[in-house]
């Protein structure tokens, strides 16, 4: 299979394969990849368009596909609210996978306007962009095929970001960012 059907199949497979054990890897890979772009010269800093939002969505899909390949050596403390958000994230991913390509389309249609808003509303404040992009990328997956907003999941994902921020500020570096030697 070629073209868009192949990439959609990869995403469906990534959603279907996601387990609770994979979620910490997904979270840190997503934070790292989003931060890498946001703090690079590729980030225009303002005037965001569909290509920038699309890049963030693609970053999510890449992290989902790669999540099972990396288990971070250090992880944040898992509170009840973080555990509940992680559980819903896996459930949502499986709901989307069971819906096939329409699940991928639903995710993209939710994320594109959210990513544009997060990037533009926080233009010039890359830390705020990182927080918002991370939370809403994962929230779109956690929502699965549901239409109802879940503030507890949103709160848990925000707490997850803060917990990872604490780990990173404590000195943890993902292996691919460590200087050689």
C-alpha positions in Angstrom: 0.0 0.0 0.0 1.3 3.5 -0.8 0.3 7.1 -0.2 -2.0 8.2 2.6 -3.5 4.8 3.2 -0.1 3.5 4.3 0.6 6.2 6.8 -2.9 5.9 8.2 -2.4 2.1 8.6 0.8 2.9 10.5 -1.1 5.3 12.8 -3.9 2.8 13.4 -1.3 0.1 14.2 0.4 2.5 16.6 -2.8 3.3 18.4 -3.8 -0.3 18.6 -0.4 -1.4 19.9 -0.2 1.3 22.6 0.0 -0.2 26.1 0.1 1.4 29.6 3.8 0.4 29.8 4.5 2.4 26.6 2.9 5.6 27.8 5.9 7.0 29.7 8.0 6.5 26.6 5.3 8.2 24.5 5.2 11.1 26.9 8.9 11.8 27.0 9.4 11.2 23.3 6.6 13.7 22.6 7.9 16.3 24.9 11.4 16.0 23.5 10.3 16.1 19.8 7.9 19.1 20.3 10.5 21.0 22.4 13.2 20.2 19.8 11.1 21.9 17.1 9.7 24.7 19.3 13.1 25.8 20.4 14.7 25.5 17.0 15.1 28.0 14.2 12.4 26.1 12.3 9.8 27.7 14.7 8.8 31.0 13.1 7.7 32.4 16.4 4.5 33.8 15.0 2.3 33.6 11.9 1.6 29.9 12.3 -0.2 28.0 9.5 -1.4 24.6 8.7 2.1 23.3 8.0 3.1 24.1 11.5 0.1 22.5 13.1 0.5 19.6 10.8 4.1 19.2 11.9 2.9 18.9 15.5 0.3 16.3 14.6 2.9 14.3 12.7 5.1 14.5 15.8 2.4 12.9 17.8 1.9 10.1 15.3 5.7 9.4 15.2 5.8 9.3 19.0 2.9 6.9 19.2 4.5 4.6 16.6 7.9 4.7 18.5 6.6 4.6 22.1 7.2 0.9 22.5 10.8 1.2 21.6 11.9 3.4 24.5 11.4 3.1 28.3 12.9 6.1 30.1 15.4 5.4 32.8 13.8 8.0 35.0 10.1 8.7 35.3 7.9 11.0 37.3 5.9 9.9 40.3 2.6 8.6 39.1 -0.2 10.2 41.1 -3.8 9.0 40.8 -4.7 11.8 38.4 -1.8 11.0 36.1 -2.6 7.3 36.3 -6.2 8.0 35.3 -5.2 10.1 32.4 -2.7 7.5 31.2 -5.4 4.8 31.4 -7.8 6.9 29.4 -5.0 7.7 26.9 -4.6 4.0 26.1 -8.4 3.4 26.0 -8.8 6.4 23.6 -6.0 5.1 21.4 -7.7 1.7 21.2 -11.1 3.3 20.4 -9.5 5.3 17.6 -7.7 2.2 16.3 -10.9 0.1 16.3 -12.5 2.9 14.2 -9.7 2.5 11.6 -9.0 5.4 9.2 -12.0 7.4 10.4 -10.3 7.4 13.8 -7.2 8.9 12.3 -9.3 11.5 10.5 -11.1 12.4 13.7 -7.9 12.9 15.5 -6.4 15.1 12.8 -9.6 17.1 12.5 -9.6 17.8 16.3 -5.9 18.5 16.4 -5.3 20.9 13.5 -7.4 23.8 15.0 -6.1 23.1 18.5 -2.5 23.1 17.4 -2.9 26.4 15.5 -4.6 28.0 18.5 -1.9 26.8 21.0 0.9 27.9 18.7 -0.6 31.3 17.9 -2.1 32.1 21.3 1.2 31.5 22.9 3.4 32.9 20.2 6.7 34.1 21.6 6.3 32.0 24.7 7.8 28.6 23.8 7.4 27.1 27.2 3.7 27.8 27.1 3.5 26.5 23.6 5.2 23.3 24.7 2.8 22.7 27.6 -0.3 23.4 25.5 0.8 21.4 22.5 1.8 18.4 24.6 -1.5 18.4 26.6 -3.8 18.8 23.6 -1.9 16.3 21.4 -2.4 13.6 24.1 -5.9 14.8 25.0 -7.1 14.3 21.4 -6.0 10.7 21.6 -7.4 10.2 25.1 -10.8 11.5 23.9 -10.9 8.6 21.6 -14.2 8.6 19.7 -16.1 10.3 22.5 -17.7 13.7 22.0 -17.8 14.7 25.7 -15.1 16.9 27.2 -13.4 15.2 30.2 -11.8 17.9 32.5 -10.3 15.2 34.8 -8.3 13.8 31.8 -7.2 17.3 30.8 -6.1 17.9 34.4 -4.2 14.6 34.5 -2.3 15.4 31.2 -1.4 18.8 32.5 -0.1 17.2 35.7 1.8 14.7 33.6 3.6 17.6 31.8 4.5 19.3 35.1 5.8 15.9 36.5 8.0 15.4 33.5 9.2 19.0 33.7 10.3 18.3 37.2 12.2 15.1 36.1 13.9 17.0 33.3 14.8 20.0 35.5 16.3 17.5 37.9 18.8 16.6 35.3 17.3 13.7 33.3 18.3 13.7 29.7 17.0 11.3 27.0 19.9 9.2 25.7 19.8 10.7 22.2 20.4 14.2 23.6 23.4 13.3 25.8 26.6 14.7 24.6 29.1 12.1 23.3 31.9 10.9 25.6 
